[in-house]
Amino acid sequence: MLTKTEFSLKLDEDLEDLRGIKGRCFSDEEYQKRWQKVITYLEDTKLDSLIIYGAERAGSAIPWLTGWPVSAEALLIISLDSEAKLFVQYYNHTPQAKSTAYGASVSWGGPNTAQTMLNHLNQIKARKVGLIGKMSFEMMTSITEAGYLLTPLDSWYEKTRLIKTNAEIKCLKIGAYFSDLAVKSIYEKIEPNMTEHDLVSIAEDSWLQLGGQAHIRYFISTNMDKPDGMVPRQNATSRAITKDDLIVMEISGAFRGYAGQVLRSMSMRAKPANWVTEFHEVANSALNSIASVLRSGCTMQEILDAASIIEESGLTTCDDLIHGFGGGYLPPILGSKSRPAGDIPDIKLQEGMAIVVQPNITDSTGMRGVQTGALFVISKEGPLCLQKTPVGLLTAKSGFI
């Protein structure tokens, strides 16, 4: 017999203390270790300077090193022989950046960030320069035409972010809590005639007053008896939800740039369609099987073998099976046997990695799909699931009325 789901969500006291911090959420010692990794790498690769670029809240390397969460545009220039400089846009963003940024002096980027960058590179007599971040073609061209030798360091930075420190894991736990809170709020408040836009609002309202940020909140609502979609949409629609709908959601609430991720399917009625139950049994089995092999040293082939129940059941996937998380959509990125995401990554899991496991079970029609999943951290004891949302297919509270 179906029963109402009981959510038990509580943030640990030490995490509550962290959430209440008004300035940077990491200690000076934590930032110093990060800066030292960068300086050591520059020395080892014979680079004298490093440019890190970010814009429109994209580009995680700048907040990782300084704590400044790239608002409009930011440019961090690190030199082995002079003070690090953080140039920010717009001028009115500089006061908070100055009070926030660790390890670099802050200045306005001027009316032309590219020209300000070239002026500073000339001033510090840079020659061999590393680059992290997605710059425009015009900005990169201006650097090379000025005679600087550029070396891309994005791959090095990505590898550096794979292993999380204890301080980062604490922030991920808060992001996971915000993500679970959104699912709980939707479970309790969703009703027929709401729209997917309403679900976005419910999700964000659950964490906004607590200092949470929106990373992603994807939904799809589809009639279980006449389904027309297999995976959450990145852009919500105004479609009216009905009592016969299945809601599939992928939610990542974030804290200071560190997001959790919880994926769930929810029936609007107490008795879901048969295919929903069948698909979800496969999804749950795949999730549990994959989680059982997660450990330091685990290979991608082991994960594929653990997920083989998907193909054995005659089903497939649309979304990636697993991916790294925390600082970006990180390696290893692995699709299922029947829907590869490219070559099988030549990588083994390591202690401290954060991994999202998310079997999205679909069929060949492309019209039916369910999803389940959570954020895990690989620890000495095995996989630590950071998400506390109850596992399995959810049934909206309104579905029991």
Secondary structure, DSSP 8 states (H G I E B T S, - for coil): ------------HHHHHHHT-SS-SS-HHHHHHHHHHHHHHHHHTT--EEEEEEETTB-THHHHHH-----SEEEEEEESSS--EEEEESGGGHHHHHHH-SSSEEEE--S-HHHHHHHHHHHTT--EEEEES---HHHHHHHHHTT-EEEE-HHHHHHHTSB--HHHHHHHHHHHHHHHHHHHHHHHH--TT-BHHHHHHHHHHHHHTTT-EEEEEEEEEEETTS---SS-BSS----B--TTEEEEEEEEEEETTEE--EEEEEESSSS--HHHHHHHHHHHHHHHHHHHH-STT-BHHHHHHHTTHHHHTT-EESS-SEEE-SSSSEEEEE--SSS--SS----B--TTBEEEE--EEE-TTSS-EEE-EEEEEEETTEEEE---S--S-EE-GGGG-
